Amino acid sequence: MRQVSRAIYTVTNPLGAAENALLNSVTSSRSRGRRTTSSSRGRSTRPSTSRATPATPAVSATDVRAAEGAAAHRHLAELMAVQRERFAPVQRPMIPVPPPIDPAVIEQQEWAKIKHEARPWQRARRRELRQEAANRARQQATELNTRAREHHRIQQAQADAWWAALQRGDAQVLRAALDAAFADNPAPVMVTHADRQHANLVVLLPGLEVLPPKKAHMTPTGRLSSKAWTKTELNDVYADLLGAHLLATVREAWATGPSLTHLKVTGIRRGPGNADERLFTVEVDRVGTAWQDDHAGATVLQIAPHGLNRVGRTREVRAWSDGTAT
């Protein structure tokens, strides 16, 4: 794959070039079809001074295959990116302390309300009003700051209560946190049970159709190209993709639920007639597996008793029969 990545940079949009070549060939044929005729008076025709547009080099089938290979490489890299994602562990929420209110702002507002009560030449009265506005401002600022601190204290106490409940694995809090974390996953995750140290998750997995129709390929001469998958290659890549989604689900669960130590994860996909097919059911622990390894998901599916059910010479991924992987 590293060789493929390096070769991609040598391909400069040959499919787009093919379209330009086709347009140029059409316009060139039209230009060649026009003839310069002499005038009715028999004057000779002057040679044209316009320069011919250089023909765009034809795009070969090799260039097209290189573009297909680059597209296949990008597509597969985007699909497999899920196994490289990291999730920061959830932290105790800290409510920001509100900044103190400046009495000077309130004083200006109060002065604007009462300054009309004294004429400009009534200096003593105006000083009294100024002092009255300052006193009101300090009193209001003190009251507002007191209320803001109390509101902050209540909010922080609520956040701390939620944090404590999450740490001890309160069922309602833990499930809500997992639901929120999984809401934007490329492979949807349903939480069927979550309490204290355990959670049961169901992952809706993609089918084979999400893989690129061809694979990137390096020719013996080092050129980027594309060719059809063999059935075995396609099944191997699909198994890796399923492992990537399992890994992302497990990593996010560990990061979201600090109390969790054990997960039961079932992977299903939509089969014929929109029926659910069980592809795996695995049970994993937080410790004992190197979850930082980007291939840990594929490894778990390979060694688990009810990991992937791969059969035949091409190692096809088949659904488990009813009741086998539950």
C-alpha positions as CSV (number, residue, x, y, z in Angstrom):
1,M,0.0,0.0,0.0
2,R,2.9,2.4,0.6
3,Q,4.1,1.8,-3.0
4,V,0.5,2.5,-4.2
5,S,0.5,5.8,-2.2
6,R,3.7,7.0,-3.7
7,A,2.6,6.1,-7.2
8,I,-0.6,8.1,-6.8
9,Y,1.2,11.4,-6.9
10,T,2.4,10.6,-10.4
11,V,-1.1,10.4,-11.8
12,T,-2.5,13.8,-12.8
13,N,-6.2,13.2,-13.4
14,P,-6.0,11.1,-16.6
15,L,-9.8,10.7,-16.7
16,G,-10.2,14.4,-16.9
17,A,-7.6,14.5,-19.6
18,A,-9.5,11.9,-21.5
19,E,-12.6,14.2,-21.5
20,N,-10.5,17.1,-22.7
21,A,-9.0,15.0,-25.5
22,L,-12.5,14.0,-26.7
23,L,-13.7,17.6,-26.8
24,N,-10.5,18.7,-28.7
25,S,-10.9,15.9,-31.2
26,V,-14.4,17.0,-31.9
27,T,-13.5,20.7,-32.4
28,S,-10.4,19.8,-34.4
29,S,-12.5,17.7,-36.9
30,R,-14.9,20.6,-37.3
31,S,-12.1,23.0,-38.1
32,R,-10.6,20.6,-40.6
33,G,-14.0,20.4,-42.4
34,R,-14.0,24.1,-43.2
35,R,-12.4,25.1,-46.5
36,T,-11.1,28.5,-47.5
37,T,-12.6,29.6,-50.8
38,S,-11.4,32.2,-53.2
39,S,-13.4,35.4,-53.9
40,S,-15.7,35.7,-56.9
41,R,-13.2,38.2,-58.5
42,G,-10.6,35.5,-58.7
43,R,-8.2,37.0,-56.1
44,S,-5.9,34.5,-54.6
45,T,-6.6,33.4,-51.0
46,R,-4.1,34.6,-48.5
47,P,-2.6,32.0,-46.3
48,S,-4.0,32.0,-42.8
49,T,-1.8,33.5,-40.1
50,S,-3.6,31.7,-37.3
51,R,-1.7,29.1,-35.5
52,A,-3.0,25.6,-35.2
53,T,-4.0,24.5,-31.7
54,P,-1.7,21.8,-30.6
55,A,-3.4,18.5,-30.2
56,T,-3.9,17.1,-26.8
57,P,-2.1,13.8,-26.3
58,A,-4.4,10.9,-26.4
59,V,-5.2,9.3,-23.0
60,S,-4.2,5.7,-23.0
61,A,-6.0,2.8,-21.3
62,T,-3.0,2.6,-19.0
63,D,-3.7,6.1,-17.8
64,V,-7.3,5.3,-17.2
65,R,-6.4,2.2,-15.2
66,A,-4.0,4.3,-13.1
67,A,-6.8,6.8,-12.3
68,E,-9.0,3.9,-11.3
69,G,-6.3,2.5,-9.1
70,A,-5.8,5.9,-7.4
71,A,-9.5,6.2,-6.8
72,A,-9.7,2.7,-5.4
73,H,-6.8,3.4,-3.1
74,R,-8.4,6.6,-1.7
75,H,-11.8,4.9,-1.3
76,L,-10.4,2.0,0.7
77,A,-8.2,4.3,2.8
78,E,-11.3,6.3,3.7
79,L,-13.2,3.1,4.7
80,M,-10.3,1.8,6.8
81,A,-9.7,5.2,8.5
82,V,-12.1,4.2,11.3
83,Q,-9.6,1.8,12.8
84,R,-7.0,4.7,13.2
85,E,-9.4,6.9,15.2
86,R,-8.6,7.6,18.8
87,F,-11.1,8.7,21.5
88,A,-10.0,10.8,24.4
89,P,-11.3,9.5,27.7
90,V,-14.2,11.3,29.2
91,Q,-13.2,13.9,31.8
92,R,-14.9,15.4,34.8
93,P,-17.0,18.4,33.4
94,M,-15.9,21.7,34.8
95,I,-18.4,24.6,34.6
96,P,-16.6,27.9,33.8
97,V,-16.6,30.4,36.7
98,P,-18.5,33.5,35.6
99,P,-16.4,36.7,35.4
100,P,-17.2,39.3,38.1
101,I,-19.5,42.1,37.0
102,D,-17.9,45.5,36.8
103,P,-19.9,48.1,38.9
104,A,-18.7,50.9,36.6
105,V,-21.0,49.7,33.8
106,I,-24.0,49.7,36.1
107,E,-23.0,53.1,37.5
108,Q,-23.1,54.6,34.1
109,Q,-26.6,53.2,33.5
110,E,-27.8,54.5,36.9
111,W,-26.3,58.0,36.3
112,A,-28.1,58.2,32.9
113,K,-31.4,57.7,34.7
114,I,-31.0,60.3,37.4
115,K,-28.7,63.0,36.0
116,H,-31.6,65.1,34.8
117,E,-32.7,65.7,38.4
118,A,-30.0,68.4,38.7
119,R,-29.0,71.3,36.5
120,P,-25.4,71.6,35.3
121,W,-24.7,74.4,37.6
122,Q,-26.1,72.5,40.7
123,R,-22.7,70.9,41.4
124,A,-23.3,69.8,44.9
125,R,-26.6,68.1,43.9
126,R,-24.9,66.4,41.0
127,R,-22.1,65.1,43.2
128,E,-24.9,63.6,45.5
129,L,-26.5,62.0,42.5
130,R,-23.2,60.6,41.3
131,Q,-22.6,59.1,44.7
132,E,-26.1,57.7,44.8
133,A,-25.5,56.1,41.3
134,A,-22.2,54.6,42.5
135,N,-23.8,53.1,45.6
136,R,-26.6,51.6,43.7
137,A,-24.1,50.1,41.2
138,R,-22.0,48.5,43.9
139,Q,-25.1,47.0,45.5
140,Q,-26.4,45.6,42.3
141,A,-23.0,44.2,41.2
142,T,-22.7,42.5,44.6
143,E,-26.1,40.9,44.3
144,L,-25.6,39.8,40.7
145,N,-22.2,38.4,41.5
146,T,-23.6,36.5,44.5
147,R,-26.4,35.0,42.3
148,A,-23.9,34.1,39.6
149,R,-21.7,32.3,42.1
150,E,-24.6,30.4,43.5
151,H,-25.8,29.4,40.0
152,H,-22.3,28.2,39.2
153,R,-22.1,26.2,42.4
154,I,-25.4,24.5,41.6
155,Q,-24.3,23.8,38.0
156,Q,-21.0,22.3,39.1
157,A,-22.7,20.2,41.8
158,Q,-25.0,18.8,39.1
159,A,-22.1,18.1,36.8
160,D,-20.2,16.4,39.7
161,A,-23.2,14.3,40.5
162,W,-23.4,13.2,36.8
163,W,-19.7,12.4,36.8
164,A,-19.9,10.4,40.0
165,A,-22.9,8.4,38.5
166,L,-20.9,7.8,35.3
167,Q,-17.9,6.6,37.2
168,R,-19.9,4.1,39.2
169,G,-21.7,2.9,36.1
170,D,-25.3,4.1,36.8
171,A,-27.4,2.4,34.2
172,Q,-29.3,5.5,33.1
173,V,-26.4,7.8,33.0
174,L,-24.0,5.2,31.3
175,R,-26.5,4.3,28.6
176,A,-27.2,7.9,27.8
177,A,-23.5,8.7,27.6
178,L,-22.9,5.7,25.2
179,D,-25.9,6.6,23.0
180,A,-24.6,10.2,22.7
181,A,-21.1,9.0,21.9
182,F,-22.2,6.5,19.2
183,A,-24.7,8.9,17.5
184,D,-22.3,9.9,14.7
185,N,-20.5,6.6,14.0
186,P,-20.2,5.5,10.4
187,A,-21.5,2.0,11.5
188,P,-24.5,2.7,13.8
189,V,-24.3,1.3,17.3
190,M,-27.3,0.3,19.5
191,V,-26.9,0.0,23.3
192,T,-29.1,-2.9,24.4
193,H,-27.7,-3.0,28.0
194,A,-25.4,-0.9,30.1
195,D,-24.9,-1.1,33.8
196,R,-21.9,-0.8,36.0
197,Q,-19.0,-2.8,34.4
198,H,-20.9,-4.4,31.5
199,A,-22.5,-3.3,28.3
200,N,-24.1,-5.1,25.3
201,L,-23.7,-3.4,22.0
202,V,-25.1,-4.1,18.5
203,V,-23.2,-2.7,15.5
204,L,-24.9,-2.4,12.1
205,L,-22.1,-3.3,9.7
206,P,-21.7,-2.4,6.0
207,G,-21.9,-5.0,3.2
208,L,-19.4,-6.0,0.6
209,E,-20.9,-3.4,-1.8
210,V,-19.1,-0.6,0.1
211,L,-15.7,-1.8,-1.2
212,P,-14.3,-0.3,-4.4
213,P,-15.1,-2.4,-7.5
214,K,-11.4,-2.8,-8.3
215,K,-8.2,-2.7,-6.3
216,A,-5.1,-0.6,-6.7
217,H,-2.3,-2.5,-8.3
218,M,1.4,-1.9,-9.1
219,T,2.7,-3.3,-12.4
220,P,6.1,-5.0,-12.7
221,T,7.4,-1.8,-14.1
222,G,6.3,0.2,-11.1
223,R,3.3,1.9,-12.6
224,L,0.0,2.4,-10.7
225,S,-2.8,0.5,-12.2
226,S,-6.0,-1.3,-11.2
227,K,-7.4,-4.8,-11.6
228,A,-10.3,-6.9,-10.4
229,W,-10.3,-8.4,-6.9
230,T,-9.9,-12.1,-6.5
231,K,-12.7,-13.5,-4.3
232,T,-10.2,-14.3,-1.6
233,E,-8.7,-10.8,-1.6
234,L,-12.1,-9.3,-1.5
235,N,-13.1,-11.4,1.5
236,D,-9.9,-10.6,3.3
237,V,-10.3,-6.9,2.9
238,Y,-14.0,-7.1,4.0
239,A,-13.0,-9.0,7.1
240,D,-10.4,-6.3,7.9
241,L,-13.1,-3.6,7.5
242,L,-15.4,-5.5,9.9
243,G,-12.6,-5.7,12.4
244,A,-12.0,-1.9,12.0
245,H,-15.6,-1.1,12.9
246,L,-15.4,-3.5,15.9
247,L,-12.2,-1.8,17.1
248,A,-13.7,1.7,16.8
249,T,-16.8,0.7,18.7
250,V,-14.8,-0.9,21.5
251,R,-12.4,2.0,21.8
252,E,-15.2,4.6,22.0
253,A,-17.0,2.5,24.6
254,W,-13.9,2.3,26.8
255,A,-13.3,6.1,26.4
256,T,-17.0,7.0,27.2
257,G,-17.7,4.6,30.1
258,P,-14.9,4.7,32.8
259,S,-16.7,2.0,34.8
260,L,-16.8,-0.5,31.9
261,T,-14.5,-3.5,32.0
262,H,-16.4,-6.0,29.8
263,L,-18.3,-5.6,26.5
264,K,-20.4,-8.0,24.5
265,V,-20.5,-6.8,20.9
266,T,-22.7,-8.3,18.2
267,G,-22.2,-7.3,14.5
268,I,-25.1,-7.6,12.1
269,R,-25.7,-6.6,8.5
270,R,-28.8,-6.3,6.4
271,G,-29.2,-9.4,4.3
272,P,-31.7,-10.4,1.6
273,G,-35.2,-9.2,2.3
274,N,-33.8,-6.6,4.7
275,A,-33.3,-9.4,7.3
276,D,-30.6,-9.1,9.9
277,E,-27.6,-11.4,9.6
278,R,-25.3,-12.0,12.5
279,L,-21.7,-11.8,11.5
280,F,-20.1,-12.1,14.9
281,T,-20.7,-11.9,18.7
282,V,-17.6,-11.4,20.7
283,E,-16.9,-10.6,24.4
284,V,-13.9,-8.5,25.2
285,D,-12.3,-7.0,28.3
286,R,-10.6,-3.7,28.8
287,V,-7.4,-5.3,29.9
288,G,-5.6,-8.2,28.2
289,T,-5.9,-6.8,24.6
290,A,-3.7,-4.1,23.0
291,W,-6.5,-1.9,21.9
292,Q,-4.1,0.7,20.7
293,D,-3.1,-1.7,17.9
294,D,-5.0,-0.7,14.8
295,H,-5.4,-4.4,13.8
296,A,-6.7,-5.5,17.2
297,G,-10.3,-5.7,15.9
298,A,-9.4,-8.0,13.1
299,T,-7.4,-10.2,15.5
300,V,-10.3,-10.5,17.9
301,L,-12.7,-11.6,15.1
302,Q,-10.1,-14.1,13.9
303,I,-9.6,-15.9,17.3
304,A,-12.9,-15.4,19.1
305,P,-15.2,-18.6,19.2
306,H,-18.0,-16.7,17.5
307,G,-16.0,-14.2,15.6
308,L,-16.2,-14.2,11.8
309,N,-17.6,-17.3,10.2
310,R,-15.3,-17.7,7.2
311,V,-15.9,-20.7,5.0
312,G,-14.7,-22.2,1.7
313,R,-11.5,-21.9,-0.3
314,T,-12.1,-18.1,-0.7
315,R,-12.7,-17.6,3.0
316,E,-16.1,-16.0,2.4
317,V,-17.6,-14.2,5.4
318,R,-21.0,-15.8,6.1
319,A,-23.6,-15.1,8.7
320,W,-24.0,-17.5,11.6
321,S,-27.1,-19.6,11.7
322,D,-29.8,-18.5,14.1
323,G,-28.9,-19.0,17.7
324,T,-25.2,-19.7,17.0
325,A,-23.7,-16.2,17.7
326,T,-26.0,-14.8,20.3
